[in-house]
Amino acid sequence: MPIDATRSARPDSAVAAPTPSRVPPPVPPPVPRGGAAVRCADLHKTYGRAEAAVAALSGVDVAFDRGRLTAIMGPSGSGKSTLLHCLAGLDAATSGRVFLGDTELTALDDTALTLLRRRRLGFVFQSFNLLPMLTAEQNVLLPLELAGRRPRIDREWLAALVDVLGIEARMGHRPGELSGGQQQRVAIARALITRPEVVFADEPTGNLDSRSGAEVLALLRRSVRELGQTVVMVTHDPVAAAHADRVVLLADGRLAGEVDRPTPESVLSALGALEAPSGTGGGA
């Protein structure tokens, strides 16, 4: 799914120009550990109407702790990608409530939700979604451009990300000149550049070979451990899920359990214990 960089083509400054005395700081303070970074209550998502209606999510209640990497897993059609998109404000829930910290996403209008995604969330997707005409550095800085924060780039933070992700030598290259693993590293740097409260990753290793996938997962793990980042990741791979602190399981659009401190074996066992989809679910 492409990055929903904006539902309005205007920069933030065109939406609401703050007075000089109330200009927000260029970089938000680190998000404290502990408590829920994002949560939902009685979340429902239905596609279609009447006899054609398909329930992708049915009354989901779940919270994701700050400063942790949580994986969402389930059979095909269990609703895992739908849940992630609703939590991230990329898709509107049919009913229920979603909170980012104390902010209710489901109560925001379209413009406010767009600005929240720009300022407080980061996204990593399976297909990288880098702009081919931009260099790696320009792609990384794009969220700051969209948020009207380019003049206030924190160069120390940019340098730290580039160093952690090992892409310093590639920052002047365009995506077509990078390997899949290098492109995903750039995408992770882009997701982290605004110091978001939550990074949502949808199958971040799906288009990578096993070695590059392992490197990307290690980098997400390192962002949690060393940078205090919160990551919510959808994956179908038990090995990828084993990098998480916790695995949340879905089946037929409902919560079906969880695994703490997962290993590939414990995740496989939990998935095997799930009942086969009944056909009522419709989300990925």
GISULMO-V254736 format. One record per residue. N is the residue number from 0. SS is DSSP state (H for helix, E for strand, C for the rest). PHI is phi as a letter, one per 20 degrees, with the letter a starting at -180 (999 if undefined). OMEGA is omega as a letter, one per 20 degrees, with the letter a starting at -180 (* if undefined). Layout:
# GISULMO-V254736
N;SS;PHI;OMEGA + N;SS;PHI;OMEGA
This chain:
# GISULMO-V254736
0;C;999;a + 1;C;f;r + 2;C;f;r + 3;C;e;a + 4;C;f;a + 5;C;a;r + 6;C;d;r + 7;C;c;a + 8;C;f;a + 9;C;e;r + 10;C;f;a + 11;H;g;a + 12;H;f;r + 13;H;e;r + 14;H;e;a + 15;C;b;a + 16;C;e;a + 17;C;f;r + 18;C;f;a + 19;H;g;a + 20;H;f;a + 21;H;c;r + 22;C;f;a + 23;C;f;r + 24;C;f;a + 25;C;f;a + 26;C;c;r + 27;C;f;r + 28;C;f;r + 29;C;g;r + 30;C;f;a + 31;C;f;r + 32;C;f;r + 33;C;n;a + 34;C;n;a + 35;E;e;r + 36;E;f;r + 37;E;b;a + 38;E;b;r + 39;E;c;a + 40;E;c;r + 41;E;l;a + 42;E;e;r + 43;E;c;r + 44;E;b;a + 45;E;c;r + 46;E;d;a + 47;C;n;a + 48;C;c;r + 49;H;l;a + 50;H;f;a + 51;H;e;a + 52;C;f;r + 53;E;c;a + 54;E;e;r + 55;E;e;r + 56;E;c;a + 57;E;c;r + 58;E;m;a + 59;E;e;r + 60;E;c;a + 61;E;b;r + 62;E;c;a + 63;E;c;a + 64;E;f;r + 65;C;f;r + 66;C;m;r + 67;C;c;r + 68;E;d;a + 69;E;d;r + 70;E;d;r + 71;E;d;a + 72;E;c;r + 73;E;r;r + 74;C;f;r + 75;C;g;a + 76;C;n;a + 77;E;f;r + 78;C;o;a + 79;H;f;r + 80;H;f;r + 81;H;f;r + 82;H;f;a + 83;H;f;a + 84;H;f;r + 85;H;f;r + 86;H;f;a + 87;C;e;a + 88;C;m;r + 89;C;e;r + 90;C;c;a + 91;C;e;r + 92;C;f;r + 93;C;f;r + 94;E;b;a + 95;E;o;a + 96;E;c;r + 97;E;c;a + 98;E;c;r + 99;E;d;a + 100;C;m;r + 101;C;e;a + 102;E;e;r + 103;E;e;a + 104;H;f;a + 105;H;f;r + 106;H;d;a + 107;C;e;r + 108;C;f;a + 109;H;f;a + 110;H;f;a + 111;H;f;r + 112;H;f;r + 113;H;f;a + 114;H;f;r + 115;H;f;r + 116;H;f;a + 117;H;f;a + 118;H;e;a + 119;H;c;a + 120;E;c;r + 121;E;c;a + 122;E;c;r + 123;E;c;a + 124;E;c;a + 125;C;g;a + 126;C;e;r + 127;C;m;r + 128;C;l;r + 129;C;e;r + 130;C;e;a + 131;C;f;a + 132;C;e;a + 133;C;d;r + 134;E;f;r + 135;H;g;a + 136;H;f;r + 137;H;f;r + 138;H;f;r + 139;H;f;a + 140;H;e;a + 141;H;g;r + 142;H;g;r + 143;H;f;r + 144;H;f;a + 145;H;f;r + 146;C;e;a + 147;C;m;a + 148;C;d;a + 149;H;g;a + 150;H;f;a + 151;H;d;r + 152;C;f;r + 153;C;e;a + 154;H;f;r + 155;H;f;r + 156;H;f;r + 157;H;g;a + 158;H;f;r + 159;H;f;r + 160;H;f;a + 161;H;f;r + 162;H;f;a + 163;H;f;a + 164;H;e;r + 165;C;m;a + 166;C;c;a + 167;H;g;a + 168;H;f;a + 169;H;d;a + 170;C;f;r + 171;C;e;a + 172;C;e;r + 173;E;e;a + 174;H;g;a + 175;H;f;r + 176;H;e;a + 177;C;d;r + 178;C;f;r + 179;H;g;r + 180;H;f;r + 181;H;f;r + 182;H;f;r + 183;H;f;r + 184;H;f;r + 185;H;f;r + 186;H;f;r + 187;H;f;r + 188;H;f;r + 189;H;f;r + 190;H;f;a + 191;H;e;a + 192;C;f;a + 193;C;e;a + 194;C;l;a + 195;C;f;r + 196;C;f;r + 197;E;b;r + 198;E;d;r + 199;E;d;a + 200;E;c;a + 201;E;d;a + 202;C;l;a + 203;C;f;r + 204;C;d;a + 205;C;f;a + 206;C;d;a + 207;C;d;r + 208;C;f;a + 209;H;f;a + 210;H;f;r + 211;H;f;r + 212;H;f;r + 213;H;f;r + 214;H;f;r + 215;H;f;r + 216;H;f;r + 217;H;f;r + 218;H;f;r + 219;H;f;r + 220;H;f;a + 221;H;f;r + 222;H;f;r + 223;H;f;a + 224;H;f;a + 225;H;e;a + 226;H;d;r + 227;C;m;a + 228;C;f;r + 229;C;d;a + 230;E;c;r + 231;E;d;a + 232;E;c;r + 233;E;e;r + 234;C;b;r + 235;C;d;a + 236;C;d;r + 237;H;g;r + 238;H;f;r + 239;H;f;a + 240;H;f;a + 241;C;f;r + 242;C;f;a + 243;C;e;r + 244;C;e;a + 245;E;b;r + 246;E;d;r + 247;E;d;a + 248;E;d;r + 249;E;d;r + 250;E;b;r + 251;C;l;r + 252;C;m;a + 253;E;c;r + 254;E;f;a + 255;E;c;r + 256;E;p;r + 257;E;b;r + 258;E;c;r + 259;E;e;a + 260;C;l;a + 261;C;f;r + 262;C;c;r + 263;H;g;a + 264;H;f;a + 265;H;f;r + 266;H;f;r + 267;H;g;r + 268;H;f;a + 269;H;f;r + 270;H;f;r + 271;H;f;a + 272;H;f;r + 273;C;f;r + 274;C;f;r + 275;C;f;r + 276;C;g;a + 277;C;e;a + 278;C;n;r + 279;C;e;a + 280;C;e;a + 281;C;c;a + 282;E;e;a + 283;C;f;*
